[in-house]
């Protein structure tokens, strides 16, 4: 008869979780080893729940959805005659939502946005992920400004693309509270150095996390660089309506721009 210690040992072996790491591919293994962005995000989110703590690290509004949005959501669920209304929608999104998004962008400055050109994703982060996945081959360079939303870097690494950052500079005399500004010469230098290898430029205005809003002249200069070096613009415009003027809005080339908008929370 086995001893009690032997039985305990066998029980422990039976309940020990299997080593599943050996099944992971190399890309997932590398991502787990360098998941600084997700670790920081998780830590900040947890700390933000503590009494007296204000979270300045994430773009969560401090107000809820409007009454009209809540009423519309309730009507969509309770007022629908389709018992499957809570199930999967079409892959691109519900037709009426696609039409509404196309109308919104057409009415706010983009030229001739068709419903067939709209894709609904679960977040702007997913939109950036699938856009980079579609555009980038291993070794392609992706340029964006520093500091940056951490998922830009992580997404590039997953697909084997090379992230290239251009540091923003203090505005004015560099005094505290003066904000940040685009270093256009440094951006051009990055495009020149990566000529033939740079595939995507991620445009983010208002900029996260500095809050910088690019002027129309700066935006036109960026567009000119992308045309000169044949680079696709991935416009991460989650805060596009959080501005006091529309001076920086510039219509993009239809064959060169792709937009990502997280929409109101």
N, C-alpha and C positions, 0 to 999 in steps of 0.2 A: 504494500500500500504506500502511495506517495506521501511524503511528509507535507505538513501544512505550508512550509516555506516553498516547497516545490510547486504546490498548487497555486500559491500566490503568484509565483513567477510565471506560471502558465497563463493565469488570468490576465496578468499585466501584458503579456505578449499578445493575447487575444484582443485586448482593447487598444493597443498602441496604434496610432494612425500610420497608415502605410506611407512610405517615402514616394510621394507622387512627383517630386521635383525632377526625377530622372526622365519623366515623359515630356517635359517641356522642351520646346524648340529653343534654338540659340537666341533668337530675337526676344522671346519672352523671358528667358533667363537673364539676359543682359538688362532688360527693362526692370526686373525685380531687384537686381543688384544696384540699380541707379534710380530708384523711385523717390528721389528727393522731393519732387513736386507734390506727389500724393501724400507723402508723410507730413510735409509742412502743412498742407491743406487740412489733413485730418487733425493735426495738433491745434491749429488755429481755430478750427470749428469747435473742437471740444473746449478750449479755453474761453471761447466767446459765450458759452453757456453759463459761465460763472457769474455770480452777482457782481454788479458794478463794472463789468468789463464791456468796452465798446470795440467792436470788430472793425478796424480800418483796413483790413487786408483783403476783403472780398466785397464784390459789388452788389450786395443785397440791399434793396430799398427798405426803409424803415416804415413802410406803409403797405397795407394789403391791397388785394385786387379791388377795382371799383365795383360799385353795386351793380352797374349794368353788365360787367363781365361775369359776376357771380350769378346774376339772374339768367344770363344767356347759357351759362354752363348747366345750371339746374334745368332749364327748359330742354336743353339738348338731351339730357338723361331721362327726365321724368315725362317730358312731353312727346317723346318719340314714339311712333307706332311700330317701329322696327325693333323686335326683341333682340336683335343682334347689334344694336347701335353701340354697345360697349366693346365690341370685338375689334379685330384688326381692321384698319382702314386700308385703302390702296397703298401700294409701295411708295408712291410719290407723295401721298397725302390725299385728303378728301377733295373732290373736284371744286366744291364751293370755297374751300380754304385756299386752294391754289389760285383760283380766280381773284379772291380778295387780296392775296399777297401781290399778285401781278398788278392789280389796280393801284395798290398802295405805292409800289415803286414807280409806276408810270406817273402817278400824280405828284410824286416828290422829287422828280428830276431825271430819272432814268428814261431812256428813249425806247418805246415800243417793247416793253417786257411782256412776253407771251406766257400763258399758263403752262405751256410745255417746257418752259425754261426754269420753272420753279420746282424745288425739291424741299419737302418738309422733313426736318430731322428733330431728334429729341432734345437737342441743345445746340448752341453755337459751337461748343467744343466738338461735338460729333460732326458738324458741318465742316469744320476745319480739318478734322481727321480724314473724312472721306475725300475732301478736295485734294489734300496733299497726297493721299493714296492714289488718286486718279492721275495726278500730274507728275509725280516724282518717280524717277528710277534711282537705284543706288548710285551714289556719287554726285547726283544733282545738288546744286546749292540753293538754299532758301535764305533770303536776306530779310531781317527784321530789326527793329530798333531795340536798344537796351536802355533801361530795364524793360522786361517783357513778361507777358502772360506765360507762366511756366510750361503750359502744354505745348506751346510752339516748339520748344526744344525737344520735348519728349516725343512728340509726333514725328519730327524729323528723324530722330534716332531709330524709331521703330521701322521706318521704311528705308533706312540706310542712306537718307539724304544728309547733306552736310549743312548744319545751321551756321550762318554767318551774321554776327551782330554788329550793329553800328551804334556806338554810345551817344545818347543825347547829351547836350551840354547845358550847364546852368544859364538861365536867361539873365539879361541885364548885367550887373556887376558881380553876379555869383553870390549875392547875399541870400541869407535864409529867407524862404518864402517867395523868392523871385521866379520860381517855376523853371521849366526846362524848354529847350528849343532844339529844332532839327539842325544837325550839322550836315548841310547839303554837300559840302566838299568831301566829307568823309563817306557819305553815301555813294557819291559818284566814284570815289576811289574803290569802294567795295565792288561796284558793278564792273569797273575797268579790270580789277584783279581777277574777277570771276567770269570774265567774258567768255561765252561759249559753254560755261558750266552752270551759270545761275539760271534757274528755271522759274522761281517764284519770288515775288516780293510781298510780304504780308503788311498791309496798310491798316493802321489802327488809329482812328481819330474820332472823338477824343481819345487820347492815348492812355492806355492802362499800363502802369499805375500812376503816371505823372500828372495826368489830367490835361496835358498840352493839347490845344486845338490848332491844327495846322491852318495857316492862312491859305487863301485861294492861290497866291503866288507860289507858296511852297508845294501845294498839292499839284499844281500845273507842272512844276519843275520835276516832281516825282514821276508824274505821268510821262513827261518827255523822256526821262531816263529809261523808263520801262519800254517805251516805243523804240528808243535808240538801240537798246541791247536785247530787244525781243524777249521781254520777261513778262510773265503772267502776273497780274495783280490779284491777290486774294484779300478782299476788303473785309476785315473783321469789324463790323460796324454796330456792335451791340449797344454802344452809347451814342449813336448818331443823332438822336433827338435831344440829348442832354446838353444842349448848347444855347447860347443867347443870341446867336445869329447864324445864318447859313453861308457865311462868306467863303468857307473852305470847300463847299460842295462843287464838284466838277464832274460832268458826265464822263463816264469811262468808255473806252473803246469796247464795242459789243463783243469783239472776238478776243479780248485780252483781259477782261475783268470777270471776277467771280465774287459774289457777295455772301457774307455770313452775318446773320442778325439774330441775336438771342431773343429779341423782343422784350416787352415789359414783363417783369416778374409778377 
